Amino acid sequence: MATEMDYVPLAVCVFFFALVTIMGFVAARWRVPETLASIDEWGLGGRQFGTWITWFLVGGDFYTAYTVIAVPALVYAVGAYGFFALPYTIIVYPFVFAVMPILWKVAAERGYATSADVVHGTYNYRPLELAVAVTGVIATMPYIALQLIGMAAVIKALGLTGEIPLIVAFVILALYTYSSGLRAPALIAFVKDIMIYIVVIAAVVIIPAKLGGYGAIFDAADAAFKAKGSGGITLAPAQFFPYASLALGSALAAFMYPHTLTGIFASRSGDTIRKNAILLPAYTLLLGLIALLGYMGIAAGLKVASNNDIVPALFKSQFPNWFAGFAYAAIGIGALVPAAVMSIGAANLFTRNFWKAYVNPQIDHAGEAQVAKITSLVVKVGALLVILFLPTQFALDLQLLGGLWIMQTLPALIFGLFFNWFRAPALLAGWAAGFLIGTWMAWTDGLKPLHTLAFGSTSVTLYVGLIALAINIIVAALVNLVVPAPRVAPRPAE
């Protein structure tokens, strides 16, 4: 992939980055409240985002820049296996429709801003609250780093070298997030998503026309995988269970992350969330089209040093340089929205469930907002340091563990919404078992997402996070049988 400086796409990128930077600072005056000095206003946008704002915001931080880079890269490398992201983004929305309005109601009525707030309000057990909060923060850090990887791929495609461009983009992101809070990514998400839709629609129409149609693209991809001796445009029978478990496990983890829950808590009503559960699958259609870019890269005969370079290389080879610059800008801005929401979600957790719980219980709303602002900067710095000083593979490996870890918070967060049979110490024991055993399995497998279980002469390969969740629930159920019932068993409103 050529990396010589090309000033036309660079100018296009700079223009759109300048546009969203201005929007990021203007967002502080968008639907301006009396003050932003509270987590409800700075970190949750006043809990007043309606259907369309929520749609763009949740879509913007769920379908990220790294998604646009990584899904086609995986399809380019292994073929059909890379499409597991499609069924998981279909499975997740019935879950969102059924569960998230109930979670939103509990949070809105009681002033909860984080998943750990909900857990503490349900069980009144600080160790479990802390476990959920710590898991959320450490699972989010590598996720932010991956957004910066997506941005780094764009910077590389523009021919820029060194870390300065990435640092500049980070500083701009940090400043307007500090100033405007959640309103900044919510407003920028409108621009980002419209740009992504334009880029993808143009790609799936124009590139196949240049390459001889979709039939020729699939034939070329099939021939390439057969020549390589691995991968394929259809799943092998041995891949069915791993593929399905990856889809199911990813769906269960998706809305446990602080950034996706931030979009839920910022919504205006339960009906807003239900409408979004119906509308958000439009992004799944978009994701399917984005995944096809991997096959197009094969058909175009592109060879890249890193699979993550395939999408920028494809646009560079198939489009005029000004449109390639527009595509790069769309991907780069696609990193800013989720990175901002992720840092805000992690900051809310730290502020509410560590700082307020253990350091300064008497802190007022303005103090909470200030701590959250500073924490959001620290989180971004941490993610930037990962990218600058550690191998990219380190962030990828941590992201695998992040998905495994965040899934272990599901029983503590969700079960209490529907029944109060589980007691807090049992849920904590289940979380610890799932967290530790799941991490050990992933580590012994070389940080791969799949683990093989042997039952005599029979074996089955499944997503390690799903196995860890099953261990979590089993341990919690067993411990629950021996843990004495509390004198008072608080239960959230329904």
PyMOL commands that set and color helices and strands:
alter all, ss='L'
color gray80, all
select helices_A, chain A and resi 7-29+39-42+45-47+51-62+65-78+80-110+115-123+126-157+164-180+183-211+214-228+237-254+258-265+270-279+281-299+307-318+321-359+365-389+392-407+410-418+424-444+464-482
alter helices_A, ss='H'
color red, helices_A
select strands_A, chain A and resi 450-455+458-463
alter strands_A, ss='S'
color yellow, strands_A
deselect
rebuild
show_as cartoon
